[in-house]
Amino acid sequence: MSNAPRPTRPPDAGRTARQFFVVQELLGTPELARFYTDLLVNSPTTVTAARDRQGFSKSTAYKYANTLSELGVAAELDEFENGSALWRADPVSGNWTDETTIELGPAFFAVYGATSGDDDLELFVDRHGKAALAPAVTATIEYLEGETTRRGVADDLGVPAVEAIAVTQAIERVLVVVKDHDPTLEDVTFDVNIHERALEEAPYRHADG
């Protein structure tokens, strides 16, 4: 029998593995990411309310709620509203590494979820692929911080100015709603004001908004 020491597992291996699978699931189905985002920004809320806001069927909404519960990022509470159980979703983040490492948080999942309902985002992904959303979100954050212009975003992304304008406008409508629910953006301050009319077109809204 070998006396070689057994390999030890890093203390955070379980958490890292869970985050990996959560990220994979959220980035596999935009509708799931959209439902997760609605739960997150409106927690606590009911599945029925989230379903109505996002236009899902009853069976689809509960399927997504159960999936999020199994992933450990949402939970049914022992509280009720209008006879329906309240649910809470928690922010989740993970790293995507290629030539560089990008931290993906609720804002990115929200933008990806919005591709299932926003024509500009859907077209952007069709043209450039899902991975292109990450630099587009990062560039839009820099624009909202006042660090670049929309034309600068176009140069950074290597896309025509008209396309950069369309995708940043679509992304910023998501970011302003999700920002306060994304720990990865807690040190970020948006200096660019978003027109109220634009927010009315956002794919996510606070229930009291």
C-alpha positions in Angstrom: 0.0 0.0 0.0 1.4 3.4 -0.9 2.2 5.7 1.9 2.0 8.8 -0.4 -0.2 11.5 1.2 -3.7 11.8 -0.2 -4.2 14.9 -2.2 -6.0 17.6 -0.3 -8.9 19.6 -1.7 -8.7 23.3 -1.4 -11.0 24.6 1.3 -13.1 26.6 -1.3 -13.2 23.9 -3.9 -16.9 23.1 -3.2 -17.9 26.8 -3.5 -15.9 27.2 -6.7 -17.5 24.2 -8.2 -21.0 25.4 -7.3 -20.3 28.8 -8.8 -19.0 27.1 -12.0 -22.2 25.1 -12.4 -24.4 28.1 -11.5 -22.7 30.3 -14.1 -22.9 27.5 -16.7 -26.6 27.2 -16.1 -27.3 30.9 -16.2 -25.3 31.3 -19.4 -27.0 28.3 -21.0 -30.5 29.6 -21.1 -31.2 33.4 -21.4 -34.8 33.0 -20.1 -33.5 31.4 -16.9 -31.0 34.3 -16.5 -33.9 36.7 -17.1 -36.1 35.0 -14.5 -33.2 34.9 -12.0 -32.6 38.6 -12.5 -36.3 39.5 -11.9 -36.3 37.5 -8.7 -33.0 39.1 -7.6 -34.0 42.8 -8.2 -37.4 42.2 -6.6 -36.6 39.9 -3.7 -38.6 39.0 -1.9 -41.3 38.4 -4.5 -43.6 35.6 -5.7 -43.1 33.4 -8.6 -46.5 34.6 -9.9 -45.4 38.2 -9.8 -42.1 37.4 -11.5 -43.9 35.4 -14.1 -46.3 38.2 -14.9 -43.5 40.8 -15.2 -41.5 38.6 -17.6 -44.3 37.0 -19.5 -43.6 33.4 -18.7 -46.1 30.6 -18.4 -46.9 29.2 -14.9 -45.1 25.9 -15.6 -42.0 27.6 -17.0 -41.8 30.1 -14.1 -42.0 27.3 -11.5 -39.5 25.2 -13.5 -37.0 28.1 -13.4 -37.7 28.7 -9.7 -37.0 25.1 -8.9 -33.9 25.1 -11.0 -32.5 28.2 -9.2 -33.4 26.5 -5.9 -31.5 23.4 -6.8 -28.5 25.6 -7.8 -28.7 27.2 -4.4 -29.1 30.8 -5.6 -32.9 31.1 -4.8 -35.1 29.9 -2.0 -38.7 29.7 -1.1 -39.4 31.6 2.1 -41.9 30.8 4.9 -43.6 34.1 4.1 -46.6 34.7 1.8 -48.1 37.5 -0.2 -51.6 37.2 -1.6 -51.6 33.5 -0.7 -48.4 32.8 -2.7 -45.0 32.0 -1.2 -42.3 34.6 -1.4 -39.0 33.8 -2.9 -35.5 35.3 -2.5 -32.6 35.2 -4.9 -29.0 35.8 -4.0 -26.3 37.4 -6.1 -23.8 35.0 -7.7 -20.6 35.7 -9.5 -17.8 33.8 -11.2 -14.7 34.3 -13.3 -14.4 33.9 -17.0 -10.8 33.4 -18.1 -9.4 33.6 -21.6 -6.6 35.9 -22.5 -7.7 37.9 -19.5 -10.0 37.3 -16.5 -13.4 38.9 -16.3 -15.6 38.7 -13.2 -19.1 37.9 -14.2 -21.8 39.0 -11.8 -25.6 39.6 -11.7 -25.3 42.5 -14.2 -23.8 40.3 -16.9 -26.3 37.6 -16.3 -29.1 40.2 -16.5 -27.8 41.5 -19.8 -27.5 37.9 -21.2 -31.0 37.2 -20.0 -32.2 40.3 -21.8 -31.0 38.9 -25.1 -34.2 36.8 -25.1 -36.4 39.9 -25.3 -34.3 42.8 -26.6 -33.9 43.0 -30.3 -30.6 45.0 -30.2 -29.0 42.6 -27.7 -30.2 39.6 -29.6 -28.8 41.0 -32.9 -25.5 41.8 -31.2 -25.1 38.2 -30.0 -26.2 36.8 -33.4 -23.4 38.9 -35.1 -20.6 38.6 -32.5 -21.4 35.7 -30.3 -22.3 35.4 -26.6 -18.7 36.0 -25.4 -18.8 39.5 -27.0 -21.3 40.6 -24.4 -18.7 40.6 -21.6 -16.5 43.4 -23.2 -19.7 45.2 -24.3 -20.9 45.3 -20.7 -17.5 46.4 -19.5 -17.3 49.1 -22.1 -20.8 50.3 -21.2 -19.9 50.5 -17.5 -16.9 52.7 -18.5 -19.2 54.9 -20.6 -21.6 55.3 -17.6 -18.7 56.2 -15.4 -17.8 58.9 -17.8 -14.5 57.4 -18.8 -15.3 57.0 -22.5 -17.8 57.9 -25.2 -20.1 55.8 -27.2 -17.7 56.3 -30.2 -14.9 55.1 -27.9 -17.0 52.0 -27.1 -17.3 51.4 -30.8 -13.5 51.6 -31.2 -12.9 49.3 -28.2 -15.4 46.7 -29.5 -14.4 47.0 -33.2 -18.0 47.6 -34.3 -19.7 50.5 -36.2 -20.7 53.5 -34.2 -24.4 52.9 -34.8 -24.1 49.4 -33.5 -22.2 50.5 -30.4 -24.9 53.1 -29.7 -27.7 50.5 -29.9 -26.0 47.9 -27.8 -24.8 50.4 -25.1 -28.3 51.9 -24.8 -29.7 48.4 -24.4 -27.1 47.4 -21.8 -27.4 50.6 -19.8 -31.1 50.1 -19.3 -30.3 46.8 -17.6 -27.3 48.1 -15.6 -29.1 50.9 -13.9 -31.7 48.5 -12.5 -29.4 45.7 -11.5 -26.4 47.7 -10.2 -27.5 47.9 -6.6 -27.9 44.1 -6.6 -24.5 43.3 -7.9 -21.7 43.2 -5.4 -19.1 43.4 -8.2 -20.3 46.9 -9.0 -20.5 48.2 -5.5 -17.5 50.5 -6.0 -18.8 51.8 -9.4 -20.5 55.2 -9.7 -22.6 56.0 -12.8 -22.1 59.7 -13.8 -24.2 59.5 -17.0 -27.9 60.0 -16.4 -30.4 57.6 -18.1 -33.5 59.2 -19.5 -36.7 58.1 -17.7 -38.3 57.1 -21.0 -35.4 54.7 -21.6 -36.0 53.1 -18.2 -39.6 52.5 -19.1 -38.3 50.2 -21.9 -36.0 48.2 -19.6 -36.5 44.5 -19.5 -36.4 44.6 -15.7 -38.3 46.8 -13.3 -38.6 47.0 -9.6 -42.1 46.0 -8.5 -42.6 49.3 -6.7 -41.1 51.3 -9.6 
